[in-house]
Amino acid sequence: MKHSKRYNDAQKKVSSGVDYSLEDAVKLVKEVATAKFDETVEVTIRLGVDPRHADQVVRGTVTLPHGTGKDVRVLVIAKGAKAAEAEEAGADFVGFDDIVNKIQGGWYDFDVMIATPDVMAQVGKLGRILGPRGLMPNPKAGTVTMEVEKAVKEVKAGKIEFRVDKYGILHVGVGKASFDSEKLEENVRSFLEVVQRLRPPAAKGQYMRSVTLGSTMGPGIRLDRNSLV
């Protein structure tokens, strides 16, 4: 694979075969994030699980203490008082039948969908459309709830959902390169602590096999797992 001169220059600053402390990795990822936009800082974890087995699927949510730095567009599907509650809480889009029809017509200009339990029969019709895009609301993620105000505010404040892919990899954005180093470190640790707590009892051997920090356009920086536990 060919890389740009900017990427190659950044790669030279990352020592091959070295596992960095989180503090040093954060400083380095900020240094090599030289794109003309504010790059997202991402954590990639290779887990020692087999997601083909239901009892080894790692899935959860975490509220990052300093948010993601991204303006999250929240859609709420609800009726009556709960719809009004969603609007007051700051949801970007609120509706019911009109929104369901709009999505069926190919509209997906939102990042998170929240729905109340009483509308899930209608929302369930969107499963084939929203499921592959990771947009389907789910009770385990707190996006199917009667506590609409709380859910909207949590998502807006930096609550994110994650799920291991079929290769046993977790890949999550934990902030922006413009964040202070201390804020990035706290966000990373918060995410890793939740992932550690979610270790499936059925997982054997080493759980976090590798942890890498990187930015949107930058090289991966391998973290010292021992310093993270």
C-alpha positions in Angstrom: 0.0 0.0 0.0 1.3 3.4 -0.9 1.1 6.2 1.6 1.4 10.0 1.3 4.6 11.8 2.2 2.8 13.3 5.2 1.9 9.8 6.5 5.4 8.5 5.9 6.9 11.5 7.8 4.5 10.7 10.6 5.4 7.0 10.6 9.1 7.8 11.0 8.3 9.4 14.4 6.7 6.1 15.7 9.4 3.6 16.8 8.8 0.2 15.3 8.4 -2.6 17.8 8.0 -0.2 20.8 5.0 -0.4 23.2 4.3 3.2 24.4 2.8 4.2 27.7 -0.6 5.9 27.3 0.9 9.3 28.2 3.6 9.1 25.6 1.2 7.6 23.0 -1.2 10.5 23.4 1.5 13.1 23.0 2.8 11.3 19.9 -0.6 10.9 18.3 -1.2 14.6 18.7 2.1 15.4 17.2 1.6 13.2 14.1 -2.0 14.4 13.5 -1.0 16.9 10.9 -4.1 16.8 8.5 -5.8 20.1 7.7 -8.9 19.0 9.8 -9.3 18.1 13.4 -8.5 14.4 13.3 -10.4 11.9 15.4 -8.3 9.9 17.9 -9.2 6.3 17.8 -8.5 3.2 20.0 -8.3 -0.2 18.4 -8.3 -3.3 20.6 -7.8 -6.9 19.4 -9.6 -9.1 21.9 -9.0 -12.7 22.7 -12.7 -13.6 22.0 -14.6 -15.6 19.3 -17.6 -13.4 18.4 -19.1 -16.4 16.5 -20.2 -17.6 20.0 -22.9 -15.5 21.6 -21.3 -15.8 25.0 -18.1 -14.1 23.8 -19.7 -11.0 22.1 -18.3 -7.9 23.8 -20.8 -5.1 23.6 -21.6 -2.1 25.7 -21.7 1.7 26.2 -19.4 4.2 27.8 -19.9 7.9 28.6 -16.6 9.5 27.8 -15.8 12.2 30.5 -14.8 14.8 28.0 -17.1 13.7 25.1 -16.1 12.7 21.6 -15.7 16.2 20.2 -18.3 15.3 17.6 -21.6 17.0 17.2 -23.9 14.0 17.5 -27.2 14.1 15.6 -29.8 12.5 17.7 -33.1 11.2 16.4 -35.9 10.3 18.8 -39.0 8.3 17.7 -41.7 8.9 20.3 -45.3 10.1 20.7 -47.0 12.7 22.8 -45.4 13.9 26.0 -42.2 11.8 25.3 -41.8 13.6 21.9 -42.1 16.9 23.6 -39.5 15.7 26.3 -37.1 14.8 23.5 -37.4 18.2 21.9 -36.8 20.0 25.2 -33.7 17.7 25.9 -32.1 18.9 22.6 -32.8 16.1 20.2 -32.1 17.1 16.6 -35.0 15.2 15.1 -38.3 14.1 16.7 -41.2 12.3 15.2 -43.1 9.0 14.7 -44.9 7.8 11.5 -43.4 10.7 9.5 -39.8 9.7 10.5 -40.4 6.0 9.9 -41.7 6.8 6.4 -38.7 9.1 5.8 -36.2 6.4 6.8 -38.0 3.9 4.6 -37.5 6.4 1.8 -33.7 6.4 2.3 -33.1 9.2 4.9 -30.2 8.4 7.3 -28.9 11.9 8.4 -28.6 11.0 12.0 -26.0 9.3 14.2 -28.0 7.8 17.1 -31.7 6.8 17.2 -33.5 6.7 20.5 -37.0 5.2 20.7 -39.6 4.6 23.4 -40.8 0.9 23.9 -44.3 1.7 22.8 -43.2 2.6 19.2 -40.8 -0.4 18.7 -43.4 -2.4 16.8 -43.2 0.3 14.0 -39.4 0.9 14.5 -38.8 -2.9 14.2 -39.9 -2.6 10.5 -36.7 -0.6 9.9 -34.4 -3.4 11.2 -33.2 -4.5 7.8 -32.4 -0.9 6.9 -30.9 0.3 10.2 -29.3 -2.9 11.5 -26.4 -3.1 9.0 -25.7 0.6 9.6 -25.5 0.2 13.4 -28.4 2.6 13.9 -31.1 0.3 15.3 -32.0 1.3 18.9 -31.4 -1.4 21.5 -32.4 -1.7 25.2 -28.9 -2.9 26.2 -27.4 0.3 24.8 -30.0 2.4 26.6 -31.5 3.6 23.3 -34.9 2.0 23.8 -36.1 3.7 27.0 -38.9 5.8 28.5 -36.2 8.0 30.1 -35.9 10.0 26.9 -34.5 13.2 28.4 -31.7 11.3 30.2 -30.9 9.3 27.1 -30.7 12.3 24.8 -28.5 14.3 27.2 -26.1 11.3 27.7 -25.6 10.8 24.0 -25.0 14.5 23.5 -22.5 14.5 26.4 -20.4 11.8 24.9 -22.1 8.4 25.5 -21.0 5.9 22.8 -22.0 2.4 21.9 -19.5 -0.2 20.8 -19.5 -3.8 19.7 -16.8 -6.2 18.7 -16.7 -7.1 15.0 -16.5 -10.6 13.6 -12.7 -10.5 13.8 -12.6 -9.8 17.5 -11.7 -6.1 17.0 -13.1 -3.1 18.9 -12.6 0.3 17.1 -13.8 3.5 18.8 -13.3 7.2 18.5 -12.4 8.7 21.9 -11.9 12.4 21.1 -10.2 14.8 18.8 -6.5 15.6 18.2 -7.2 19.1 19.5 -8.1 17.8 22.9 -5.7 18.4 25.8 -3.5 15.4 26.5 -5.1 14.9 29.9 -8.6 14.8 28.5 -7.6 12.2 25.8 -5.9 10.1 28.4 -9.0 10.1 30.7 -11.3 9.3 27.8 -9.1 6.3 26.7 -8.9 5.0 30.3 -12.6 5.3 30.8 -13.2 3.2 27.6 -10.6 0.6 28.5 -12.0 0.2 32.0 -15.5 -0.6 30.6 -14.1 -3.0 28.1 -12.1 -4.8 30.8 -15.3 -5.1 33.0 -17.1 -6.6 30.1 -14.7 -9.5 29.7 -16.8 -12.6 28.9 -16.4 -15.5 31.4 -16.1 -17.8 28.3 -13.0 -15.9 27.0 -9.8 -17.9 27.5 -6.2 -16.7 27.7 -5.1 -13.1 27.2 -8.2 -10.8 26.8 -6.7 -7.6 25.4 -4.1 -8.9 23.0 -3.2 -5.6 21.5 -4.2 -2.0 22.0 -3.4 0.7 19.4 -3.9 4.4 19.5 -4.1 6.4 16.2 -5.7 9.4 14.5 -7.8 9.5 11.3 -4.9 10.0 9.0 -2.0 9.0 11.2 -0.1 5.7 11.9 -1.1 3.4 14.7 0.8 3.6 18.0 0.9 0.4 20.0 0.3 0.8 23.7 1.9 -1.1 26.6 -0.9 -3.3 27.8 0.8 -3.8 31.2 0.6 -0.1 31.9 -3.1 -0.1 31.1 -4.4 -2.9 33.4 
